[in-house]
């Protein structure tokens, strides 16, 4: 290896574990000498003479200290040009741990009423806020905040139809006040809460189909924004679901220009749906929220060509 990578120090983004806080190189070196399993996931170490990186608990023969450098994780080691040790497979161990962390965090977000803060989410995983945010976003394609917005939108849609009044739906969905609710609701629903409760009464919407790694997708918008993103086995099923949801809408029309815009936008989202090991319901929710946000952000660039 021609270049010596910069050693990582300072503990940015590391896991804090009960057995110790592995935030400086000397503490890490002692953990490597002990083959301390408690340090696995907190950092990895690389050997300049072999070009490999390993978990702290790896059973391989120890290198000289002068030839050992430390990284916050496999991604950083690989970016520096090192390859994973074939004995302890640190890349696979870290990825499995990260996937489990992301799944637990998503389920925690789904179960919460009020949106949890980044600090609260990180505390449930043992990672720092920075490292947790990086892991979550890399595996999900959306930030923890955006996934929480998606969950809040799901709760709001259910609550509007399950409660007698919009006021009840506000608190059922986890909003702290009506002022906060009305500032966000139309963006989440693509129409007023009252129109949504009345199955789209008086609303005009356009829709388009597209293919994605999770199957067939339907997106529908109104003048106020995205009102529905559905995933399913075929377009007939999706169309029936859309009409059932918005049975009182003034009109529901296909739009070829929107279809092209939707396909172009989805092309940029392909990695989002790939999430290896992530349950399909989580992947679908993340993809739908990413797409909803992307379509809102680019709506002025995609004028309707029909009607």
BELJOMO-V625224 format. One record per residue. N is the residue number from 0. SS is DSSP state (A for helix, B for strand, O for the rest). NEAR is the number of other ideal C-beta (glycine too) atoms within 8 Angstrom. Layout:
N/SS/NEAR, N/SS/NEAR
This chain:
0/O/6, 1/O/2, 2/O/5, 3/O/6, 4/O/9, 5/O/5, 6/O/7, 7/O/11, 8/O/7, 9/O/6, 10/O/10, 11/O/9, 12/O/10, 13/O/13, 14/B/9, 15/O/8, 16/B/12, 17/O/3, 18/O/6, 19/B/9, 20/O/7, 21/O/14, 22/O/7, 23/O/9, 24/A/8, 25/A/6, 26/A/11, 27/A/14, 28/A/11, 29/A/8, 30/A/13, 31/A/13, 32/A/7, 33/A/6, 34/O/9, 35/O/11, 36/A/7, 37/A/10, 38/A/16, 39/B/9, 40/O/8, 41/O/11, 42/B/13, 43/B/14, 44/B/13, 45/B/16, 46/B/12, 47/O/11, 48/O/6, 49/O/6, 50/O/10, 51/B/10, 52/B/15, 53/B/15, 54/B/10, 55/O/17, 56/O/10, 57/O/11, 58/O/6, 59/O/8, 60/O/3, 61/O/5, 62/O/10, 63/O/5, 64/A/6, 65/A/4, 66/A/8, 67/B/13, 68/B/10, 69/B/13, 70/B/15, 71/O/9, 72/O/11, 73/A/13, 74/A/7, 75/A/10, 76/A/13, 77/A/12, 78/A/6, 79/O/10, 80/O/8, 81/O/12, 82/B/6, 83/B/13, 84/O/12, 85/O/4, 86/O/8, 87/O/11, 88/O/9, 89/A/15, 90/A/9, 91/A/8, 92/A/12, 93/A/12, 94/A/9, 95/A/9, 96/A/9, 97/A/11, 98/A/12, 99/A/8, 100/A/13, 101/A/13, 102/A/12, 103/A/10, 104/A/14, 105/A/11, 106/A/8, 107/A/11, 108/A/14, 109/A/7, 110/A/5, 111/O/11, 112/O/5, 113/O/6, 114/O/10, 115/O/9, 116/O/6, 117/A/10, 118/A/7, 119/A/8, 120/A/15, 121/A/13, 122/A/6, 123/A/8, 124/A/10, 125/O/5, 126/B/13, 127/O/12, 128/A/9, 129/A/8, 130/A/15, 131/A/16, 132/A/12, 133/A/9, 134/A/12, 135/A/15, 136/A/11, 137/A/8, 138/A/11, 139/A/15, 140/O/11, 141/O/11, 142/O/9, 143/A/13, 144/A/8, 145/A/12, 146/A/16, 147/A/12, 148/A/11, 149/A/13, 150/A/12, 151/A/12, 152/A/11, 153/A/9, 154/A/12, 155/A/14, 156/A/10, 157/A/9, 158/A/12, 159/A/12, 160/A/7, 161/A/7, 162/O/10, 163/O/3, 164/O/6, 165/A/10, 166/A/7, 167/A/10, 168/A/15, 169/A/11, 170/A/8, 171/A/10, 172/O/13, 173/O/11, 174/O/10, 175/O/5, 176/O/7, 177/A/8, 178/A/6, 179/A/9, 180/A/12, 181/A/9, 182/A/6, 183/A/9, 184/A/11, 185/A/12, 186/A/7, 187/A/10, 188/A/13, 189/O/13, 190/O/11, 191/O/9, 192/A/14, 193/A/7, 194/A/11, 195/A/13, 196/A/10, 197/O/9, 198/O/10, 199/O/16, 200/B/9, 201/O/8, 202/O/12, 203/B/9, 204/B/16, 205/B/14, 206/B/15, 207/B/13, 208/B/10, 209/B/12, 210/B/6, 211/B/12, 212/O/5, 213/O/10, 214/B/8, 215/B/13, 216/B/16, 217/B/17, 218/B/15, 219/B/15, 220/B/13, 221/B/11, 222/O/3, 223/O/8, 224/B/11, 225/B/12, 226/B/15, 227/B/13, 228/B/11, 229/B/10, 230/B/12, 231/B/10, 232/O/5, 233/O/7, 234/A/8, 235/A/6, 236/A/10, 237/A/15, 238/A/9, 239/A/8, 240/A/11, 241/A/14, 242/A/9, 243/A/7, 244/A/9, 245/O/15, 246/O/8, 247/O/8, 248/B/13, 249/O/7, 250/B/6, 251/B/10, 252/B/10, 253/B/8, 254/O/13, 255/A/9, 256/A/11, 257/A/14, 258/A/12, 259/A/8, 260/A/13, 261/A/13, 262/A/9, 263/A/8, 264/A/12, 265/A/12, 266/A/7, 267/O/7, 268/O/14, 269/A/10, 270/A/6, 271/A/13, 272/A/11, 273/A/7, 274/O/12, 275/O/5, 276/O/6, 277/O/12, 278/O/6, 279/A/7, 280/A/6, 281/A/12, 282/A/13, 283/A/10, 284/A/12, 285/A/16, 286/A/15, 287/A/11, 288/A/14, 289/A/13, 290/A/15, 291/A/11, 292/A/9, 293/A/11, 294/A/15, 295/A/10, 296/A/6, 297/O/10, 298/A/9, 299/A/5, 300/A/5, 301/O/9, 302/O/5, 303/O/8, 304/O/6, 305/O/9, 306/O/5
